[in-house]
Amino acid sequence: MFKSGPSYSKLKTNLRLAINRLKLLEKKKTELAQKARREIADYIQLNKFDRARIRVEHIVREDYLVEAMEILEMYCDLLLARFGLIQTQKEIDEGLEECIASIIWATPRLGDVAELRPVLEQLSLKYSKEYADTCRNNSNGKVNEKLIHKLDVHAPPKMLVERYLIEIAKTYNVDYEPDQSLLQYDEVLAAEGMLLDFGEQPNSRGTDVKDKAGLPVMNPQQPSYPAAPVVQVHKIQPLHIMKR
């Protein structure tokens, strides 16, 4: 089926090299991020808030990148731990599908980890170029969703940047007045999320409504049971008609 088979020794060697490289980069980026936080605290103290926000955006991306690297390091470890399955089975093992798909998808997006390229090549030889192309596009939907989010190239949300600024100022004991418009917007989003939940899944008691993080939310501008009157009208009216 294949013109040439994979080199298992080369795959194993480069998995180990990739793990070492990922650990090194994680440590280096974490140390740089700590230094950058100190600089941001200085910008806040000097009232250079625009500079501080730009630096925070960079830190957020670096934090995301470190988390993505940690996921890939874990996947490389998993491939080594289950290397016998790769050697003995022609088809991809179900327990390794997300792991392999994620490594193939992430490799072109991590130029700093050159050791992943030979891993990608050997996995392509093992499971076919067509399968590798499917993973690169994630058309099979097997790539880890958290990894996709962490390697997203879009700018971080302004609310997240504001939260970073608040925490950095608190950590370094620097006075900082948060942007109230952003914090209020955050609260509004939580309230709107609650209202959408009530609209799509009415809850007659007005309880157990959660935000996207799975935490209970409550609209501060509404009474404790905002949806109850609406639900009762729709449910009681038919009974009233029947009694007549």
PAMARPA-435193 format. One record per residue (C-alpha): residue number from 1; residue in three letters; x, y, z. Coordinates in pm, whole numbers. Example, Ala and Ser with C-alpha at 12.3 -4.5 7.8 and 13.67 -1.06 7.14 Angstrom:
PAMARPA-435193
REC    n  res       X       Y       Z
REC    1  ALA    1230    -450     780
REC    2  SER    1367    -106     714
END
This chain:
PAMARPA-435193
REC    n  res       X       Y       Z
REC    1  MET       0       0       0
REC    2  PHE     286     238      84
REC    3  LYS     588     309    -130
REC    4  SER     808     311     179
REC    5  GLY     728     228     538
REC    6  PRO     799     441     843
REC    7  SER    1122     427    1039
REC    8  TYR    1012     347    1393
REC    9  SER    1354     420    1538
REC   10  LYS    1354     764    1376
REC   11  LEU    1001     829    1502
REC   12  LYS    1091     731    1859
REC   13  THR    1412     936    1858
REC   14  ASN    1240    1250    1733
REC   15  LEU     953    1212    1977
REC   16  ARG    1210    1221    2259
REC   17  LEU    1390    1517    2102
REC   18  ALA    1058    1700    2058
REC   19  ILE     974    1649    2427
REC   20  ASN    1310    1794    2531
REC   21  ARG    1269    2091    2298
REC   22  LEU     914    2159    2419
REC   23  LYS    1024    2152    2784
REC   24  LEU    1309    2391    2710
REC   25  LEU    1082    2637    2526
REC   26  GLU     815    2618    2795
REC   27  LYS    1068    2708    3063
REC   28  LYS    1223    2987    2858
REC   29  LYS     890    3146    2765
REC   30  THR     761    3122    3123
REC   31  GLU    1070    3302    3255
REC   32  LEU    1039    3574    2990
REC   33  ALA     671    3618    3072
REC   34  GLN     756    3674    3439
REC   35  LYS    1002    3949    3344
REC   36  ALA     745    4103    3111
REC   37  ARG     491    4116    3394
REC   38  ARG     733    4325    3599
REC   39  GLU     772    4564    3303
REC   40  ILE     394    4589    3268
REC   41  ALA     364    4678    3637
REC   42  ASP     615    4958    3577
REC   43  TYR     409    5086    3280
REC   44  ILE      97    5086    3498
REC   45  GLN     279    5280    3770
REC   46  LEU     387    5538    3510
REC   47  ASN      28    5560    3375
REC   48  LYS     139    5422    3037
REC   49  PHE    -172    5208    3005
REC   50  ASP    -169    5170    2625
REC   51  ARG     186    5034    2637
REC   52  ALA      83    4802    2920
REC   53  ARG    -212    4663    2723
REC   54  ILE       3    4593    2418
REC   55  ARG     253    4406    2635
REC   56  VAL     -28    4211    2800
REC   57  GLU    -157    4095    2461
REC   58  HIS     188    3952    2393
REC   59  ILE     192    3778    2732
REC   60  VAL    -151    3626    2673
REC   61  ARG     -35    3481    2341
REC   62  GLU     281    3345    2504
REC   63  ASP      79    3191    2788
REC   64  TYR    -147    3026    2532
REC   65  LEU     155    2901    2341
REC   66  VAL     310    2750    2653
REC   67  GLU     -18    2570    2729
REC   68  ALA     -29    2439    2371
REC   69  MET     328    2312    2405
REC   70  GLU     237    2136    2729
REC   71  ILE     -47    1956    2548
REC   72  LEU     186    1848    2267
REC   73  GLU     451    1735    2516
REC   74  MET     189    1517    2683
REC   75  TYR      87    1371    2345
REC   76  CYS     448    1290    2255
REC   77  ASP     483    1115    2591
REC   78  LEU     166     919    2518
REC   79  LEU     296     803    2179
REC   80  LEU     616     679    2344
REC   81  ALA     420     501    2616
REC   82  ARG     202     324    2356
REC   83  PHE     468     287    2091
REC   84  GLY     400     -86    2065
REC   85  LEU      52     -13    1929
REC   86  ILE     200     202    1652
REC   87  GLN     445     -71    1557
REC   88  THR     207    -365    1564
REC   89  GLN    -121    -222    1432
REC   90  LYS    -171    -121    1070
REC   91  GLU    -472      98    1147
REC   92  ILE    -459     387    1389
REC   93  ASP    -556     294    1743
REC   94  GLU    -870     469    1868
REC   95  GLY    -696     584    2185
REC   96  LEU    -422     755    1984
REC   97  GLU    -635     920    1716
REC   98  GLU    -675    1260    1884
REC   99  CYS    -311    1254    1991
REC  100  ILE    -176    1185    1640
REC  101  ALA    -421    1420    1467
REC  102  SER    -328    1703    1706
REC  103  ILE      47    1658    1653
REC  104  ILE       5    1659    1274
REC  105  TRP    -221    1968    1289
REC  106  ALA       5    2165    1525
REC  107  THR     346    2091    1367
REC  108  PRO     322    2350    1083
REC  109  ARG     206    2608    1338
REC  110  LEU     505    2561    1569
REC  111  GLY     812    2666    1373
REC  112  ASP    1026    2672    1689
REC  113  VAL     990    2296    1736
REC  114  ALA    1172    2159    1431
REC  115  GLU    1191    1816    1594
REC  116  LEU     818    1769    1531
REC  117  ARG     865    1774    1151
REC  118  PRO    1033    1430    1132
REC  119  VAL     757    1303    1362
REC  120  LEU     498    1435    1118
REC  121  GLU     681    1275     824
REC  122  GLN     694     933     991
REC  123  LEU     331     947    1096
REC  124  SER     238    1037     737
REC  125  LEU     433     734     611
REC  126  LYS     262     514     867
REC  127  TYR     -98     626     820
REC  128  SER     -83     773     464
REC  129  LYS     -41    1121     324
REC  130  GLU    -418    1149     275
REC  131  TYR    -478    1093     645
REC  132  ALA    -214    1354     732
REC  133  ASP    -381    1606     499
REC  134  THR    -713    1538     671
REC  135  CYS    -554    1610    1009
REC  136  ARG    -385    1930     884
REC  137  ASN    -726    2068     788
REC  138  ASN    -898    1904    1084
REC  139  SER   -1168    1791     844
REC  140  ASN   -1204    1475    1052
REC  141  GLY   -1267    1682    1368
REC  142  LYS   -1014    1483    1572
REC  143  VAL    -781    1767    1675
REC  144  ASN    -794    1868    2040
REC  145  GLU   -1026    2171    2068
REC  146  LYS    -826    2329    2349
REC  147  LEU    -512    2309    2136
REC  148  ILE    -692    2482    1847
REC  149  HIS    -801    2760    2082
REC  150  LYS    -453    2806    2230
REC  151  LEU    -291    2838    1886
REC  152  ASP    -556    3078    1755
REC  153  VAL    -389    3376    1583
REC  154  HIS    -659    3630    1672
REC  155  ALA    -596    3904    1927
REC  156  PRO    -708    3815    2282
REC  157  PRO   -1039    3965    2403
REC  158  LYS   -1014    4308    2564
REC  159  MET   -1181    4177    2879
REC  160  LEU    -910    3913    2918
REC  161  VAL    -640    4179    2876
REC  162  GLU    -810    4389    3142
REC  163  ARG    -817    4094    3382
REC  164  TYR    -446    4038    3327
REC  165  LEU    -378    4405    3406
REC  166  ILE    -582    4381    3726
REC  167  GLU    -395    4071    3844
REC  168  ILE     -52    4208    3754
REC  169  ALA    -123    4533    3940
REC  170  LYS    -241    4332    4242
REC  171  THR      63    4102    4232
REC  172  TYR     314    4390    4223
REC  173  ASN     111    4613    4457
REC  174  VAL      58    4886    4198
REC  175  ASP    -247    5115    4195
REC  176  TYR    -465    5055    3891
REC  177  GLU    -816    5171    3810
REC  178  PRO    -979    4909    3583
REC  179  ASP   -1173    5009    3273
REC  180  GLN   -1525    4996    3414
REC  181  SER   -1685    4989    3069
REC  182  LEU   -1511    4658    2996
REC  183  LEU   -1604    4510    3333
REC  184  GLN   -1966    4620    3290
REC  185  TYR   -1968    4473    2940
REC  186  ASP   -1845    4146    3089
REC  187  GLU   -2137    4148    3333
REC  188  VAL   -2382    4230    3054
REC  189  LEU   -2257    3935    2849
REC  190  ALA   -2312    3706    3146
REC  191  ALA   -2664    3844    3193
REC  192  GLU   -2745    3810    2823
REC  193  GLY   -2619    3453    2831
REC  194  MET   -2861    3387    3117
REC  195  LEU   -3152    3544    2929
REC  196  LEU   -3074    3338    2620
REC  197  ASP   -3076    3026    2835
REC  198  PHE   -3418    3120    2971
REC  199  GLY   -3545    3183    2618
REC  200  GLU   -3424    2855    2479
REC  201  GLN   -3482    2638    2786
REC  202  PRO   -3747    2800    3011
REC  203  ASN   -3699    2729    3380
REC  204  SER   -4011    2793    3585
REC  205  ARG   -3814    2824    3908
REC  206  GLY   -3549    3060    3767
REC  207  THR   -3267    2846    3904
REC  208  ASP   -2982    2631    3775
REC  209  VAL   -2900    2878    3496
REC  210  LYS   -2532    2866    3412
REC  211  ASP   -2288    3061    3199
REC  212  LYS   -2047    2912    2943
REC  213  ALA   -1801    2825    3220
REC  214  GLY   -2068    2619    3395
REC  215  LEU   -2107    2868    3683
REC  216  PRO   -2444    2999    3808
REC  217  VAL   -2521    3348    3680
REC  218  MET   -2786    3600    3780
REC  219  ASN   -2892    3920    3606
REC  220  PRO   -2838    4199    3864
REC  221  GLN   -3110    4410    3700
REC  222  GLN   -3377    4143    3726
REC  223  PRO   -3558    3991    4028
REC  224  SER   -3455    3652    4159
REC  225  TYR   -3703    3464    3937
REC  226  PRO   -3724    3667    3615
REC  227  ALA   -3862    3392    3392
REC  228  ALA   -4129    3259    3626
REC  229  PRO   -4416    3491    3523
REC  230  VAL   -4361    3418    3154
REC  231  VAL   -4354    3045    3202
REC  232  GLN   -4663    3046    3426
REC  233  VAL   -4870    3243    3174
REC  234  HIS   -4799    2996    2894
REC  235  LYS   -4866    2693    3112
REC  236  ILE   -5170    2811    3313
REC  237  GLN   -5372    2969    3032
REC  238  PRO   -5472    2637    2865
REC  239  LEU   -5584    2497    3205
REC  240  HIS   -5798    2805    3264
REC  241  ILE   -5974    2756    2930
REC  242  MET   -6038    2391    3005
REC  243  LYS   -6217    2480    3334
REC  244  ARG   -6458    2703    3145
END
